[in-house]
Amino acid sequence: MNNECKIVMDLLPLYLESMVSKETSEFIEAHLEKCPECKAELSVFKEDDFTPVIKDEKVTDAQKGKPFKKIMKKMNLQMHSISYLLIIFFIFFGFLSMDNENVFYNSIIMPVVGVFGYIIFRFSAFYKLPVLLLLINFLASQFGWVDIEFSGVFFWTAIFTIFVFIGILIAGLIEFALRKEK
Ligand SMILES: [Zn+2]
C-alpha cells in the first residue's frame, strides 16, 4: 500500500459524508479510478455503515464483486449522461433539417430520441420529451436557426412528438420482452 492509498483510505469516511472539499473529492475519485484496492475499501465502508474495517484483511469474493457493482452503477450514470447529450444533439439535428430536404430523416431521428428519452426518463418521457421538443423548437424559430413561422412551432412539435412516442413505445416493449425472458 503506498502513501497515496493511506491518505485516500483515511479520507474515505469524510468523503462518503461529503465533508471534503471539491479538490479533495476529485483527488479521491481520481485515485479510486486507478486503484482497485481503495475502491474495494470504499464499498466495504459503505456496506458497514462507515465502520472502519481492518486493513490488510483478505478480500472476500463478495467484496471483490462490490467494485464491479460500482462500475456497473457508474456505467449507468455515464449512459444517462450520454443519452442526455444524444437527445439534445438529435433534437437539434432534427430541427436544423426541418426546413430542407433532410426533414425526412426525422422519421428515424425522432424515434431514436424517444428510445434515449425512455432510458433516462422511463415513461415520464411521454410528457418530458414533448416539453423539451417544444422548448428547442421554439428557440430554433426565435433565433432563426430554422426558417419556420411561430405557428409552425406547434405543428412541428406535434409531428415530432408522434415519432418520439413511437420510439418510447419501442423501447418500452423491448424492455418488457427482455424482462419476460429473464
Ligand atoms: Zn489506493
Boltz pocket constraint, residues with backbone or C-beta under 6 A from the ligand:
constraints:
  - pocket:
      binder: B
      contacts: [[A, 4], [A, 5], [A, 6], [A, 8], [A, 31], [A, 35], [A, 37], [A, 38], [A, 39]]
      max_distance: 6.0
